[in-house]
Amino acid sequence: KRKETNVSTQWRETVKTIFSRHGIPETVISDNGPCYNCKGWQNFAREYGFKHVTSSPQHPQANGKAEKGVHMIKQLLKKATDSQSDPYLALLSYRTAPLDCVLSPEELPMSRKLHTTLPCYAESKQSEVITKKQENLKWKQKQQYDKGTKALGLLEKDDVVRIQDQNAWSRKAIVLLEAGPRSYDVRTEEGHVFRRNRHNLLKTKETFQEEQCGEEDENVDVSHAEKVSDLKPSNGCENVEKNEVVSEPVLRRSERKVKRPVRLNL
């Protein structure tokens, strides 16, 4: 529902409209968007008396139900636009489709069936054969998905972990506390605090040591230095040996043997 209001207060009017129609929920689950990660939203949650739970950052699968719902609505609107049909009828058909509990999303709060343009039976009962087939199909899908997965153990406080950034476990951190289901607050060696999902944390047996030295001079070019002894920190703090050589990444080529194609010399 669009309104010509300020962006900073638009979410407030929209949420109030939903709450006045369907009631105030006990818990609101959302992502870490700017409108949910502000002081105004915290005051609003305290005023209306509901609990706000956010999903893990950089892990959309933690908020999978909402992501899948948005995806289905986008597909409905796209198909309605391509077929030049009424998008409101498409939304009505989606909202009146029965769930696993045999009731539709609109039938649950309204306690009545909505009239649509789709033909339907007055009393529709799902047979046991179809129900067993659907359960068997879901079980097979779960078995196929679980082949490449494994259960991740829980993390304790002060556990040393590695953070996954762009398919690389480069940064080392320590676990502070469990922020939510399968979500933890961690602190890196530089002192930055992040919240990550258990999927993006790798437990290691390394030692954790925070950097207490100040920042080095920005004019020093580390890539062209042959030894660490040539680098002088601005605050005079040295935590490396003088004879330690800076390790540079070694470029490796594939060792796979290349076979040239056999062509006919005609």
SETI-41973 format. One record per residue (C-alpha): residue number from 1; residue in one letter; x, y, z. Coordinates in nm, 2 decimals. Example, Ala and Ser with C-alpha at 12.3 -4.5 7.8 and 13.67 -1.06 7.14 Angstrom:
2
<pos: 1&code: A&xx: 1.23&yy: -0.45&zz: 0.78>
<pos: 2&code: S&xx: 1.37&yy: -0.11&zz: 0.71>
//
This chain:
266
<pos: 1&code: K&xx: 0.00&yy: 0.00&zz: 0.00>
<pos: 2&code: R&xx: 0.16&yy: 0.32&zz: -0.12>
<pos: 3&code: K&xx: 0.12&yy: 0.65&zz: 0.05>
<pos: 4&code: E&xx: 0.27&yy: 1.00&zz: -0.02>
<pos: 5&code: T&xx: 0.45&yy: 1.03&zz: 0.31>
<pos: 6&code: N&xx: 0.80&yy: 1.08&zz: 0.43>
<pos: 7&code: V&xx: 1.03&yy: 0.78&zz: 0.39>
<pos: 8&code: S&xx: 1.13&yy: 0.78&zz: 0.76>
<pos: 9&code: T&xx: 0.77&yy: 0.76&zz: 0.88>
<pos: 10&code: Q&xx: 0.62&yy: 0.55&zz: 0.59>
<pos: 11&code: W&xx: 0.69&yy: 0.22&zz: 0.77>
<pos: 12&code: R&xx: 0.51&yy: 0.34&zz: 1.08>
<pos: 13&code: E&xx: 0.19&yy: 0.42&zz: 0.91>
<pos: 14&code: T&xx: 0.20&yy: 0.09&zz: 0.71>
<pos: 15&code: V&xx: 0.26&yy: -0.12&zz: 1.01>
<pos: 16&code: K&xx: 0.00&yy: 0.06&zz: 1.22>
<pos: 17&code: T&xx: -0.26&yy: -0.01&zz: 0.94>
<pos: 18&code: I&xx: -0.18&yy: -0.38&zz: 0.95>
<pos: 19&code: F&xx: -0.19&yy: -0.40&zz: 1.33>
<pos: 20&code: S&xx: -0.52&yy: -0.22&zz: 1.35>
<pos: 21&code: R&xx: -0.68&yy: -0.47&zz: 1.11>
<pos: 22&code: H&xx: -0.53&yy: -0.80&zz: 1.22>
<pos: 23&code: G&xx: -0.41&yy: -0.71&zz: 1.58>
<pos: 24&code: I&xx: -0.07&yy: -0.67&zz: 1.74>
<pos: 25&code: P&xx: 0.14&yy: -0.99&zz: 1.71>
<pos: 26&code: E&xx: 0.35&yy: -1.12&zz: 2.00>
<pos: 27&code: T&xx: 0.67&yy: -1.15&zz: 1.78>
<pos: 28&code: V&xx: 0.78&yy: -0.98&zz: 1.46>
<pos: 29&code: I&xx: 1.05&yy: -1.15&zz: 1.26>
<pos: 30&code: S&xx: 1.23&yy: -0.94&zz: 0.99>
<pos: 31&code: D&xx: 1.56&yy: -0.88&zz: 0.82>
<pos: 32&code: N&xx: 1.82&yy: -0.62&zz: 0.92>
<pos: 33&code: G&xx: 1.69&yy: -0.34&zz: 0.69>
<pos: 34&code: P&xx: 1.74&yy: 0.03&zz: 0.78>
<pos: 35&code: C&xx: 1.38&yy: 0.07&zz: 0.88>
<pos: 36&code: Y&xx: 1.40&yy: -0.21&zz: 1.13>
<pos: 37&code: N&xx: 1.75&yy: -0.12&zz: 1.26>
<pos: 38&code: C&xx: 1.68&yy: 0.22&zz: 1.40>
<pos: 39&code: K&xx: 1.58&yy: 0.38&zz: 1.73>
<pos: 40&code: G&xx: 1.23&yy: 0.47&zz: 1.60>
<pos: 41&code: W&xx: 1.14&yy: 0.10&zz: 1.54>
<pos: 42&code: Q&xx: 1.27&yy: 0.01&zz: 1.89>
<pos: 43&code: N&xx: 1.06&yy: 0.27&zz: 2.05>
<pos: 44&code: F&xx: 0.76&yy: 0.16&zz: 1.84>
<pos: 45&code: A&xx: 0.81&yy: -0.21&zz: 1.94>
<pos: 46&code: R&xx: 0.83&yy: -0.10&zz: 2.31>
<pos: 47&code: E&xx: 0.52&yy: 0.12&zz: 2.27>
<pos: 48&code: Y&xx: 0.30&yy: -0.15&zz: 2.11>
<pos: 49&code: G&xx: 0.44&yy: -0.43&zz: 2.33>
<pos: 50&code: F&xx: 0.58&yy: -0.69&zz: 2.08>
<pos: 51&code: K&xx: 0.91&yy: -0.86&zz: 2.05>
<pos: 52&code: H&xx: 1.13&yy: -0.80&zz: 1.75>
<pos: 53&code: V&xx: 1.36&yy: -1.07&zz: 1.62>
<pos: 54&code: T&xx: 1.60&yy: -1.02&zz: 1.33>
<pos: 55&code: S&xx: 1.75&yy: -1.28&zz: 1.10>
<pos: 56&code: S&xx: 2.13&yy: -1.34&zz: 1.06>
<pos: 57&code: P&xx: 2.30&yy: -1.08&zz: 0.84>
<pos: 58&code: Q&xx: 2.43&yy: -1.19&zz: 0.50>
<pos: 59&code: H&xx: 2.23&yy: -1.52&zz: 0.53>
<pos: 60&code: P&xx: 1.89&yy: -1.48&zz: 0.35>
<pos: 61&code: Q&xx: 1.81&yy: -1.85&zz: 0.42>
<pos: 62&code: A&xx: 1.76&yy: -1.76&zz: 0.79>
<pos: 63&code: N&xx: 1.45&yy: -1.56&zz: 0.68>
<pos: 64&code: G&xx: 1.35&yy: -1.82&zz: 0.42>
<pos: 65&code: K&xx: 0.97&yy: -1.80&zz: 0.46>
<pos: 66&code: A&xx: 0.96&yy: -1.42&zz: 0.40>
<pos: 67&code: E&xx: 1.20&yy: -1.44&zz: 0.11>
<pos: 68&code: K&xx: 1.00&yy: -1.72&zz: -0.05>
<pos: 69&code: G&xx: 0.67&yy: -1.53&zz: 0.00>
<pos: 70&code: V&xx: 0.82&yy: -1.22&zz: -0.17>
<pos: 71&code: H&xx: 0.95&yy: -1.44&zz: -0.46>
<pos: 72&code: M&xx: 0.60&yy: -1.59&zz: -0.51>
<pos: 73&code: I&xx: 0.43&yy: -1.26&zz: -0.51>
<pos: 74&code: K&xx: 0.68&yy: -1.12&zz: -0.77>
<pos: 75&code: Q&xx: 0.62&yy: -1.42&zz: -0.99>
<pos: 76&code: L&xx: 0.24&yy: -1.37&zz: -0.97>
<pos: 77&code: L&xx: 0.26&yy: -1.01&zz: -1.06>
<pos: 78&code: K&xx: 0.50&yy: -1.08&zz: -1.35>
<pos: 79&code: K&xx: 0.28&yy: -1.35&zz: -1.49>
<pos: 80&code: A&xx: -0.03&yy: -1.13&zz: -1.46>
<pos: 81&code: T&xx: 0.15&yy: -0.85&zz: -1.64>
<pos: 82&code: D&xx: 0.27&yy: -1.08&zz: -1.92>
<pos: 83&code: S&xx: -0.07&yy: -1.23&zz: -1.97>
<pos: 84&code: Q&xx: -0.25&yy: -0.89&zz: -1.94>
<pos: 85&code: S&xx: -0.48&yy: -1.02&zz: -1.66>
<pos: 86&code: D&xx: -0.60&yy: -0.86&zz: -1.34>
<pos: 87&code: P&xx: -0.32&yy: -0.87&zz: -1.08>
<pos: 88&code: Y&xx: -0.58&yy: -0.84&zz: -0.80>
<pos: 89&code: L&xx: -0.75&yy: -1.16&zz: -0.90>
<pos: 90&code: A&xx: -0.41&yy: -1.33&zz: -0.90>
<pos: 91&code: L&xx: -0.35&yy: -1.22&zz: -0.55>
<pos: 92&code: L&xx: -0.70&yy: -1.33&zz: -0.44>
<pos: 93&code: S&xx: -0.64&yy: -1.67&zz: -0.59>
<pos: 94&code: Y&xx: -0.31&yy: -1.70&zz: -0.41>
<pos: 95&code: R&xx: -0.46&yy: -1.59&zz: -0.07>
<pos: 96&code: T&xx: -0.74&yy: -1.84&zz: -0.10>
<pos: 97&code: A&xx: -0.53&yy: -2.14&zz: -0.19>
<pos: 98&code: P&xx: -0.55&yy: -2.40&zz: 0.09>
<pos: 99&code: L&xx: -0.24&yy: -2.48&zz: 0.30>
<pos: 100&code: D&xx: -0.13&yy: -2.80&zz: 0.46>
<pos: 101&code: C&xx: -0.40&yy: -2.75&zz: 0.73>
<pos: 102&code: V&xx: -0.67&yy: -2.75&zz: 0.45>
<pos: 103&code: L&xx: -0.75&yy: -2.38&zz: 0.53>
<pos: 104&code: S&xx: -0.64&yy: -2.08&zz: 0.32>
<pos: 105&code: P&xx: -0.44&yy: -1.79&zz: 0.46>
<pos: 106&code: E&xx: -0.75&yy: -1.56&zz: 0.44>
<pos: 107&code: E&xx: -0.98&yy: -1.83&zz: 0.59>
<pos: 108&code: L&xx: -0.77&yy: -1.86&zz: 0.90>
<pos: 109&code: P&xx: -0.83&yy: -1.50&zz: 1.04>
<pos: 110&code: M&xx: -1.17&yy: -1.45&zz: 0.88>
<pos: 111&code: S&xx: -1.32&yy: -1.79&zz: 0.96>
<pos: 112&code: R&xx: -1.50&yy: -1.80&zz: 0.62>
<pos: 113&code: K&xx: -1.43&yy: -1.90&zz: 0.26>
<pos: 114&code: L&xx: -1.38&yy: -1.62&zz: 0.01>
<pos: 115&code: H&xx: -1.56&yy: -1.62&zz: -0.32>
<pos: 116&code: T&xx: -1.32&yy: -1.62&zz: -0.62>
<pos: 117&code: T&xx: -1.35&yy: -1.66&zz: -1.00>
<pos: 118&code: L&xx: -1.19&yy: -2.01&zz: -0.98>
<pos: 119&code: P&xx: -1.43&yy: -2.31&zz: -0.99>
<pos: 120&code: C&xx: -1.43&yy: -2.51&zz: -0.67>
<pos: 121&code: Y&xx: -1.63&yy: -2.78&zz: -0.50>
<pos: 122&code: A&xx: -1.85&yy: -2.70&zz: -0.21>
<pos: 123&code: E&xx: -1.70&yy: -2.98&zz: 0.00>
<pos: 124&code: S&xx: -1.35&yy: -3.08&zz: -0.11>
<pos: 125&code: K&xx: -1.18&yy: -3.35&zz: 0.08>
<pos: 126&code: Q&xx: -0.83&yy: -3.45&zz: 0.01>
<pos: 127&code: S&xx: -0.79&yy: -3.83&zz: -0.03>
<pos: 128&code: E&xx: -0.54&yy: -4.02&zz: 0.18>
<pos: 129&code: V&xx: -0.36&yy: -4.15&zz: -0.13>
<pos: 130&code: I&xx: -0.28&yy: -3.79&zz: -0.24>
<pos: 131&code: T&xx: -0.17&yy: -3.69&zz: 0.11>
<pos: 132&code: K&xx: 0.07&yy: -3.99&zz: 0.13>
<pos: 133&code: K&xx: 0.21&yy: -3.91&zz: -0.21>
<pos: 134&code: Q&xx: 0.28&yy: -3.55&zz: -0.10>
<pos: 135&code: E&xx: 0.44&yy: -3.66&zz: 0.22>
<pos: 136&code: N&xx: 0.66&yy: -3.91&zz: 0.04>
<pos: 137&code: L&xx: 0.76&yy: -3.64&zz: -0.21>
<pos: 138&code: K&xx: 0.86&yy: -3.40&zz: 0.07>
<pos: 139&code: W&xx: 1.06&yy: -3.68&zz: 0.24>
<pos: 140&code: K&xx: 1.25&yy: -3.75&zz: -0.09>
<pos: 141&code: Q&xx: 1.33&yy: -3.39&zz: -0.13>
<pos: 142&code: K&xx: 1.46&yy: -3.37&zz: 0.22>
<pos: 143&code: Q&xx: 1.68&yy: -3.68&zz: 0.17>
<pos: 144&code: Q&xx: 1.83&yy: -3.53&zz: -0.15>
<pos: 145&code: Y&xx: 1.90&yy: -3.20&zz: 0.02>
<pos: 146&code: D&xx: 2.06&yy: -3.36&zz: 0.32>
<pos: 147&code: K&xx: 2.31&yy: -3.55&zz: 0.12>
<pos: 148&code: G&xx: 2.54&yy: -3.25&zz: 0.09>
<pos: 149&code: T&xx: 2.48&yy: -3.11&zz: 0.44>
<pos: 150&code: K&xx: 2.58&yy: -3.19&zz: 0.79>
<pos: 151&code: A&xx: 2.47&yy: -3.08&zz: 1.13>
<pos: 152&code: L&xx: 2.68&yy: -2.79&zz: 1.27>
<pos: 153&code: G&xx: 2.75&yy: -2.80&zz: 1.64>
<pos: 154&code: L&xx: 2.67&yy: -2.52&zz: 1.88>
<pos: 155&code: L&xx: 2.94&yy: -2.26&zz: 1.97>
<pos: 156&code: E&xx: 3.03&yy: -2.16&zz: 2.32>
<pos: 157&code: K&xx: 3.15&yy: -1.83&zz: 2.45>
<pos: 158&code: D&xx: 3.52&yy: -1.75&zz: 2.38>
<pos: 159&code: D&xx: 3.54&yy: -2.01&zz: 2.10>
<pos: 160&code: V&xx: 3.78&yy: -1.91&zz: 1.82>
<pos: 161&code: V&xx: 3.62&yy: -1.91&zz: 1.48>
<pos: 162&code: R&xx: 3.68&yy: -1.80&zz: 1.12>
<pos: 163&code: I&xx: 3.44&yy: -1.57&zz: 0.94>
<pos: 164&code: Q&xx: 3.34&yy: -1.65&zz: 0.58>
<pos: 165&code: D&xx: 3.37&yy: -1.35&zz: 0.35>
<pos: 166&code: Q&xx: 3.32&yy: -1.40&zz: -0.02>
<pos: 167&code: N&xx: 3.40&yy: -1.78&zz: 0.00>
<pos: 168&code: A&xx: 3.72&yy: -1.72&zz: 0.20>
<pos: 169&code: W&xx: 3.78&yy: -1.78&zz: 0.57>
<pos: 170&code: S&xx: 4.01&yy: -1.49&zz: 0.61>
<pos: 171&code: R&xx: 3.92&yy: -1.31&zz: 0.94>
<pos: 172&code: K&xx: 3.97&yy: -1.46&zz: 1.28>
<pos: 173&code: A&xx: 3.72&yy: -1.38&zz: 1.56>
<pos: 174&code: I&xx: 3.60&yy: -1.49&zz: 1.90>
<pos: 175&code: V&xx: 3.24&yy: -1.57&zz: 2.00>
<pos: 176&code: L&xx: 3.08&yy: -1.32&zz: 2.24>
<pos: 177&code: L&xx: 2.73&yy: -1.45&zz: 2.28>
<pos: 178&code: E&xx: 2.44&yy: -1.62&zz: 2.10>
<pos: 179&code: A&xx: 2.23&yy: -1.34&zz: 1.95>
<pos: 180&code: G&xx: 1.95&yy: -1.57&zz: 1.82>
<pos: 181&code: P&xx: 1.87&yy: -1.91&zz: 1.68>
<pos: 182&code: R&xx: 2.19&yy: -2.03&zz: 1.51>
<pos: 183&code: S&xx: 2.32&yy: -1.67&zz: 1.51>
<pos: 184&code: Y&xx: 2.62&yy: -1.54&zz: 1.71>
<pos: 185&code: D&xx: 2.79&yy: -1.21&zz: 1.79>
<pos: 186&code: V&xx: 3.17&yy: -1.23&zz: 1.73>
<pos: 187&code: R&xx: 3.46&yy: -0.99&zz: 1.77>
<pos: 188&code: T&xx: 3.75&yy: -0.98&zz: 1.53>
<pos: 189&code: E&xx: 4.12&yy: -0.92&zz: 1.62>
<pos: 190&code: E&xx: 4.08&yy: -0.56&zz: 1.51>
<pos: 191&code: G&xx: 3.80&yy: -0.51&zz: 1.77>
<pos: 192&code: H&xx: 3.50&yy: -0.50&zz: 1.53>
<pos: 193&code: V&xx: 3.18&yy: -0.68&zz: 1.64>
<pos: 194&code: F&xx: 2.97&yy: -0.86&zz: 1.38>
<pos: 195&code: R&xx: 2.67&yy: -1.08&zz: 1.39>
<pos: 196&code: R&xx: 2.69&yy: -1.39&zz: 1.17>
<pos: 197&code: N&xx: 2.50&yy: -1.72&zz: 1.12>
<pos: 198&code: R&xx: 2.64&yy: -2.05&zz: 1.23>
<pos: 199&code: H&xx: 2.67&yy: -2.14&zz: 0.86>
<pos: 200&code: N&xx: 2.93&yy: -1.86&zz: 0.81>
<pos: 201&code: L&xx: 3.14&yy: -1.95&zz: 1.12>
<pos: 202&code: L&xx: 3.41&yy: -2.21&zz: 1.12>
<pos: 203&code: K&xx: 3.54&yy: -2.33&zz: 1.46>
<pos: 204&code: T&xx: 3.92&yy: -2.36&zz: 1.48>
<pos: 205&code: K&xx: 4.19&yy: -2.45&zz: 1.74>
<pos: 206&code: E&xx: 4.38&yy: -2.13&zz: 1.68>
<pos: 207&code: T&xx: 4.47&yy: -1.88&zz: 1.95>
<pos: 208&code: F&xx: 4.30&yy: -1.54&zz: 1.95>
<pos: 209&code: Q&xx: 4.50&yy: -1.23&zz: 2.02>
<pos: 210&code: E&xx: 4.36&yy: -0.88&zz: 1.98>
<pos: 211&code: E&xx: 4.57&yy: -0.61&zz: 1.82>
<pos: 212&code: Q&xx: 4.67&yy: -0.35&zz: 2.07>
<pos: 213&code: C&xx: 4.90&yy: -0.16&zz: 1.85>
<pos: 214&code: G&xx: 4.79&yy: 0.15&zz: 1.66>
<pos: 215&code: E&xx: 4.74&yy: 0.18&zz: 1.29>
<pos: 216&code: E&xx: 5.05&yy: 0.18&zz: 1.08>
<pos: 217&code: D&xx: 5.15&yy: 0.46&zz: 0.86>
<pos: 218&code: E&xx: 4.94&yy: 0.46&zz: 0.55>
<pos: 219&code: N&xx: 5.23&yy: 0.58&zz: 0.33>
<pos: 220&code: V&xx: 5.42&yy: 0.25&zz: 0.39>
<pos: 221&code: D&xx: 5.39&yy: 0.02&zz: 0.09>
<pos: 222&code: V&xx: 5.38&yy: -0.33&zz: 0.23>
<pos: 223&code: S&xx: 5.37&yy: -0.51&zz: -0.11>
<pos: 224&code: H&xx: 5.72&yy: -0.39&zz: -0.21>
<pos: 225&code: A&xx: 5.89&yy: -0.46&zz: 0.13>
<pos: 226&code: E&xx: 6.11&yy: -0.77&zz: 0.14>
<pos: 227&code: K&xx: 6.14&yy: -0.79&zz: 0.52>
<pos: 228&code: V&xx: 5.92&yy: -0.69&zz: 0.81>
<pos: 229&code: S&xx: 6.22&yy: -0.52&zz: 0.96>
<pos: 230&code: D&xx: 6.19&yy: -0.25&zz: 0.69>
<pos: 231&code: L&xx: 5.84&yy: -0.16&zz: 0.82>
<pos: 232&code: K&xx: 5.83&yy: 0.08&zz: 1.11>
<pos: 233&code: P&xx: 5.50&yy: 0.12&zz: 1.29>
<pos: 234&code: S&xx: 5.40&yy: 0.48&zz: 1.37>
<pos: 235&code: N&xx: 5.36&yy: 0.42&zz: 1.75>
<pos: 236&code: G&xx: 5.68&yy: 0.21&zz: 1.78>
<pos: 237&code: C&xx: 5.50&yy: -0.11&zz: 1.86>
<pos: 238&code: E&xx: 5.65&yy: -0.42&zz: 1.71>
<pos: 239&code: N&xx: 5.50&yy: -0.77&zz: 1.74>
<pos: 240&code: V&xx: 5.70&yy: -0.95&zz: 1.47>
<pos: 241&code: E&xx: 6.06&yy: -1.06&zz: 1.44>
<pos: 242&code: K&xx: 6.30&yy: -0.87&zz: 1.23>
<pos: 243&code: N&xx: 6.42&yy: -1.16&zz: 1.02>
<pos: 244&code: E&xx: 6.06&yy: -1.28&zz: 0.94>
<pos: 245&code: V&xx: 6.00&yy: -1.26&zz: 0.57>
<pos: 246&code: V&xx: 5.67&yy: -1.14&zz: 0.44>
<pos: 247&code: S&xx: 5.49&yy: -1.43&zz: 0.27>
<pos: 248&code: E&xx: 5.34&yy: -1.34&zz: -0.06>
<pos: 249&code: P&xx: 5.08&yy: -1.54&zz: -0.24>
<pos: 250&code: V&xx: 5.23&yy: -1.79&zz: -0.48>
<pos: 251&code: L&xx: 5.07&yy: -1.81&zz: -0.82>
<pos: 252&code: R&xx: 5.01&yy: -2.17&zz: -0.91>
<pos: 253&code: R&xx: 4.92&yy: -2.31&zz: -1.25>
<pos: 254&code: S&xx: 4.71&yy: -2.61&zz: -1.31>
<pos: 255&code: E&xx: 4.90&yy: -2.94&zz: -1.33>
<pos: 256&code: R&xx: 4.64&yy: -3.10&zz: -1.55>
<pos: 257&code: K&xx: 4.79&yy: -3.24&zz: -1.87>
<pos: 258&code: V&xx: 4.65&yy: -3.08&zz: -2.18>
<pos: 259&code: K&xx: 4.59&yy: -3.32&zz: -2.47>
<pos: 260&code: R&xx: 4.59&yy: -3.17&zz: -2.81>
<pos: 261&code: P&xx: 4.31&yy: -3.28&zz: -3.04>
<pos: 262&code: V&xx: 4.39&yy: -3.52&zz: -3.31>
<pos: 263&code: R&xx: 4.30&yy: -3.38&zz: -3.65>
<pos: 264&code: L&xx: 4.29&yy: -3.54&zz: -3.99>
<pos: 265&code: N&xx: 4.57&yy: -3.40&zz: -4.22>
<pos: 266&code: L&xx: 4.38&yy: -3.41&zz: -4.55>
//
